[in-house]
Amino acid sequence: MHTGIRGVPVRKIELSRLGRRIRRARKLLDLSQESFAAQCGLDRSYLGGVERGDRNVTFGVLCTICDGLRCDIAAVTKGIPQL
């Protein structure tokens, strides 16, 4: 397992980066976590885990989230993983 900053696994760093982008995009649309999760058909606590980088989302869930954000996957994943 590769480690990055302070021994944190690179995978966790990248999932956290993705989660922050999703949260930022959701807030730009002025959507609460609860309403956005409902709109996407996701549990609010699951979405919270995604936004914190605690959940490794599947491609299908990421498609659903990006559809709810009205953006393509490239918009939230550009530069992830960081080379």
N, C-alpha and C positions, 0 to 999 in steps of 0.2 A: 504494500500500500504506500503510495506516494504521500509525503506530507509537505505542507506549505508553511505558512506563517505560524510560528510558535507550535509547531508540531501538529497543527490541525490538518486532518486529511484533506487533500485537494478536492475530493468529491464533495465534502461538506462546504468548502469555500465556494465552489461553483454553484451548488444548490442554493446557498445563501444569496449569492449574486442574482441568480434567477428569481428567487423569491422577492428580493427587494425591487426588482424591475416590475414584477407583477403587481406588487403592492402600490408602487408609484403610479403605474398606469391605471389601476383601479381608482385610486384617490383622485387622479386627474379627471376621471369621469364622474367624480363626486358620488361614488357608490360605497355604501357601508359594506363591511366584510359579510355581514349576514345577508343583505339583499343581493349582493353579487354572487355569493355561494348558492342562494336559492335560484337565481337566474340561470346559473350554470348546472343546476341539478346536483350540487355537491354539498356535503355537510360543512357547516361553518367551521367546525374545529379542524376538519381536514384541510380546508383552504388556509386556515391559520398556520397549520404545519407546513404547507407549501410556501407560504410567504416568509416563514422563519427559516426555511431551508432544512426543515426536519423531515420532509417527505420527498422521496425520489419519484416524481410523477411519471406516469406512462405517457407515451406519445399521444394516445387518445385523450387523456385528461388535459394535456397541454393544448391540444387542438381545441377542446371545449373551452378552456380558459381564454385562449387567444380569440376565439369566436366571440366570447362575451366582452372582451376588451376591444373588439372590432379592429384587430390587427393581425398580421401574419406572424407565424412563429419566428421568422427571422428578426422581427422587431424586438423580441424579448430575449433572443438567444445569441445575438451578434456578439462575437468575441468570447463566447463561452463554449468550450473551455479556453481559458487564456493560455496562449502558447508561449 
